[in-house]
């Protein structure tokens, strides 16, 4: 029997193993894939890049703006698979590696959906054998249906609005400082709350989270009573964030009134002393610091941009529990 040759037919199989490994939604191949099988820290740059692209990809899929295969044309009767979908499939093994990746967290609705998709399609994504094209298309069609059922776009709008609200709150605090005070030292600290490893201080993650608030409040209490800061400590805005690696980090905006003075040695020394009391490592990463007065437009703009960047990781996931929260809290100054 002679075989029937159909010149415009789509290929019947998708060979995942032979696809390019570095294709990203923007078409560039310069950004390497996230290959580390470790839980990312809070604010991890590579994870953030991938998460942002996945959210954009999933939104386009939900809105039916993209297809697995473009429509065949006379000029291209056998179009190649859309590289966006190839890239998305390549992220699936990384997200599926940790079944409990977002357990206890509030992930972005589209990331939550993609994690579930990854767990369901790990076999397809890692197959070394050709996978029927209809299977790939059906799986993504099913994924789109899941997004519809979850009303992902509506939930994402609410999620993103909450993050923007937090940004606006901190911008308002900064603008209030500038509008009511002549000048201020503006400091942003990110303080890792890491237990000493020998011996380990905390028995459980829950204990670590509960004690982290105590550590910060003791630190702020000292700052409030410090002679060097008497009548100058205008405001402290703080929160504790948690990475997917379950490590905790205190984020703090501190506003100290008056002329430009280097308060960082003072802040570092007391932080290290407080950490000793709680058997923490006392790590004091390089802070973000500036001195600003009302009308100093360039510096004010830079500080507002910092506030924007500080909130970017919350666009992917956030955590609230055991007394800690991603929502900002205030520790009143001594002015």
C-alpha positions in Angstrom: 0.0 0.0 0.0 1.3 3.4 -1.0 1.7 5.9 1.8 -0.3 9.1 1.4 1.9 12.2 1.5 0.3 15.3 3.0 2.7 18.3 2.4 1.0 20.8 4.7 0.5 18.4 7.7 1.7 19.4 11.2 4.4 17.2 12.7 2.8 14.6 14.9 5.3 14.6 17.7 7.0 17.1 19.9 10.5 16.0 20.9 11.1 17.9 24.1 14.7 16.7 24.4 15.7 18.3 21.1 14.3 21.8 21.8 16.4 24.8 22.6 17.1 25.2 26.3 17.4 28.9 26.6 14.3 30.3 24.9 12.5 33.0 26.9 9.2 34.7 26.2 10.9 37.8 24.9 12.7 35.7 22.2 16.1 36.3 23.8 18.5 33.5 24.6 20.9 35.6 26.6 19.3 34.9 30.0 20.3 31.5 31.4 17.6 29.2 32.7 17.1 28.8 36.5 18.8 25.4 37.0 19.4 25.3 40.7 17.2 22.7 42.5 17.2 24.7 45.7 14.4 26.7 47.3 15.0 30.4 46.3 15.7 33.0 48.9 13.4 36.0 49.2 14.1 38.5 46.4 16.2 35.9 44.4 16.9 37.7 41.1 16.8 34.7 38.9 13.6 33.3 40.4 12.0 36.7 40.1 12.9 37.0 36.4 11.4 33.5 35.7 8.3 34.1 37.9 7.6 37.4 36.1 7.8 35.8 32.7 5.7 32.9 33.8 3.0 35.2 35.1 3.0 37.1 31.8 2.9 33.8 29.8 0.0 32.4 31.9 -1.9 35.7 31.5 -1.6 35.5 27.8 -2.7 31.9 27.8 -5.7 32.7 29.9 -6.7 35.5 27.5 -6.2 33.2 24.5 -3.6 35.5 23.0 -1.2 32.8 22.2 -1.3 29.3 20.7 0.9 26.2 20.9 1.3 26.3 17.1 0.7 29.3 14.8 -1.8 28.9 12.0 -0.1 27.3 8.9 0.3 29.6 6.0 1.3 29.1 2.4 4.8 30.4 3.2 5.1 28.3 6.3 2.9 25.2 6.0 4.6 23.5 9.0 5.2 26.2 11.6 7.4 25.5 14.5 6.1 25.2 18.0 5.6 28.6 19.7 8.9 29.2 21.7 6.8 30.6 24.6 5.3 27.1 25.2 8.7 25.4 24.9 10.1 27.8 27.5 7.2 27.2 29.8 7.6 23.5 29.6 11.2 23.8 30.5 10.3 25.6 33.7 7.9 22.8 34.7 10.5 20.4 36.1 12.0 23.2 38.3 8.6 24.1 39.8 7.5 20.5 40.2 10.8 19.6 42.0 9.2 20.9 45.2 5.7 19.6 45.7 5.3 21.9 48.7 7.0 24.9 47.1 4.2 27.4 48.0 2.8 25.6 51.0 2.0 28.1 53.7 2.5 31.0 51.4 0.1 33.2 49.4 1.5 32.9 45.8 0.5 34.9 42.9 -2.6 33.2 41.4 -0.9 32.6 38.1 2.2 31.1 39.7 0.1 28.9 41.9 -1.7 27.6 38.8 1.5 27.0 36.9 2.9 25.1 39.9 -0.1 22.8 39.7 0.3 22.5 35.9 3.9 21.5 36.4 3.1 18.8 38.9 0.5 17.4 36.5 2.7 17.5 33.4 6.1 16.5 34.8 6.1 13.4 32.7 5.5 15.3 29.4 8.0 18.0 30.3 10.9 15.6 31.1 10.1 12.9 28.5 13.2 11.9 26.4 10.8 10.4 23.9 8.7 12.2 21.3 5.4 13.4 22.7 2.4 13.5 20.5 1.6 17.1 19.5 -2.1 16.7 20.3 -1.1 15.8 23.9 0.8 19.0 24.4 -2.0 21.1 22.9 -4.6 19.3 25.0 -2.6 19.8 28.2 -2.3 23.5 27.6 -6.0 23.7 26.7 -6.8 22.0 29.9 -4.5 24.4 31.8 -6.4 27.3 30.2 -9.6 25.8 31.5 -8.2 25.6 35.0 -7.3 29.3 34.8 -10.9 30.0 33.8 -12.3 27.9 36.6 -10.0 29.7 39.2 -10.8 33.1 37.7 -7.1 33.7 37.8 -7.1 37.2 36.2 -9.6 38.5 38.7 -7.7 37.0 41.6 -4.5 38.4 40.2 -5.9 41.9 40.0 -6.7 41.8 43.7 -3.4 40.3 44.6 -1.4 42.9 42.7 -3.6 45.7 44.1 -2.6 44.7 47.6 1.1 44.9 46.7 0.6 48.3 45.2 -1.2 49.4 48.4 1.9 48.5 50.4 4.1 50.5 48.0 1.8 53.5 48.3 1.8 53.3 52.1 5.6 53.6 52.2 5.7 56.4 49.7 3.2 58.3 51.8 5.4 57.8 54.9 8.5 59.1 53.1 6.6 62.1 51.6 5.3 63.0 55.0 8.8 63.0 56.4 9.9 65.4 53.6 6.9 67.6 53.8 6.9 68.1 57.6 10.6 68.0 58.4 13.5 70.0 57.0 15.9 67.1 56.4 16.4 63.4 57.3 18.7 60.5 57.1 16.9 57.8 55.3 18.0 54.2 56.0 16.7 50.9 54.7 17.9 47.7 56.4 17.5 44.1 55.4 18.5 42.0 58.4 18.7 38.2 58.0 17.4 36.4 61.0 19.7 33.4 60.9 20.3 31.2 63.9 23.8 30.2 64.9 24.5 26.7 63.5 26.6 25.5 66.4 24.5 24.8 68.4 21.2 25.4 66.6 19.1 27.7 68.7 15.6 27.0 67.2 14.0 23.6 67.4 11.2 24.4 64.9 10.4 26.9 62.2 7.5 28.1 64.2 9.8 28.9 67.2 12.0 30.9 64.8 9.1 32.9 63.5 7.7 33.7 66.9 11.0 34.8 68.3 11.9 37.0 65.3 9.3 39.6 66.3 10.8 39.7 69.8 14.3 40.3 68.4 13.2 43.2 66.3 11.2 44.9 69.1 14.1 44.7 71.4 16.3 46.3 68.7 13.8 49.1 68.1 13.4 49.6 71.9 17.1 50.3 72.2 17.1 52.7 69.2 14.2 54.5 70.7 16.1 55.0 74.0 19.5 55.8 72.4 21.1 59.1 73.5 22.6 59.5 70.1 19.1 59.4 68.6 17.2 61.3 71.2 14.7 63.7 69.6 15.8 62.6 66.2 14.3 59.2 65.5 11.2 60.2 63.5 9.8 56.8 62.4 10.5 53.1 61.9 8.5 51.1 59.4 9.2 47.3 59.6 8.0 43.9 58.6 9.4 40.3 58.4 9.4 38.5 55.1 10.0 34.8 54.4 11.7 33.3 51.4 10.7 30.0 49.8 13.8 28.6 51.5 11.9 29.4 54.8 14.6 31.9 55.9 13.4 35.1 57.5 14.5 38.7 56.8 13.6 41.8 58.6 13.0 44.8 56.4 13.1 48.2 58.0 12.8 51.8 56.9 14.3 54.2 59.5 14.1 58.0 59.3 16.4 60.0 61.5 16.0 63.8 61.5 18.8 66.4 61.2 22.0 66.9 59.3 23.8 64.1 57.5 25.4 61.8 60.1 26.7 58.3 59.6 24.5 56.3 62.0 25.3 52.9 60.4 28.1 51.9 62.9 25.6 52.6 65.7 22.8 50.6 64.1 25.2 47.7 63.3 26.7 47.5 66.8 23.4 47.3 68.5 22.0 44.8 66.0 25.0 42.5 66.7 24.4 42.8 70.5 20.7 42.0 70.2 21.5 39.0 68.1 23.9 37.6 70.7 21.0 37.5 73.2 19.0 35.4 70.8 21.9 33.3 69.4 21.6 34.8 66.0 24.5 35.4 63.6 24.2 39.2 63.7 24.7 39.6 59.9 24.4 43.2 58.9 24.3 43.5 55.1 25.2 46.8 53.5 22.2 49.1 54.0 20.6 51.5 51.5 21.2 55.0 52.9 20.7 58.6 51.8 20.3 62.0 53.2 17.5 64.1 51.8 15.8 67.4 52.3 12.5 68.7 51.0 13.0 69.9 47.5 15.9 67.6 46.7 14.1 66.1 43.7 16.8 63.6 42.4 17.4 62.0 45.8 13.7 61.8 46.6 13.0 60.1 43.2 15.8 57.6 43.9 14.3 56.7 47.3 10.8 56.3 45.8 12.3 53.9 43.2 13.9 52.0 46.1 10.5 51.6 47.7 9.2 50.2 44.4 12.0 47.6 44.2 11.6 46.5 47.8 8.1 45.4 47.0 8.8 43.5 43.8 9.3 40.1 45.4 5.8 40.3 47.0 4.4 40.3 43.5 5.3 36.6 43.4 4.5 35.2 46.8 4.1 36.4 50.4 3.8 34.9 53.9 1.8 35.6 57.0 1.9 33.5 60.2 3.2 32.9 63.7 3.1 36.7 64.4 5.0 37.8 61.3 3.5 39.4 58.2 4.5 41.0 55.0 2.3 44.0 56.0 4.2 47.0 57.2 4.1 47.9 60.9 5.1 51.1 62.7 7.4 51.6 65.7 6.9 55.2 66.9 9.9 57.4 67.0 11.0 59.7 69.9 10.5 63.1 68.2 
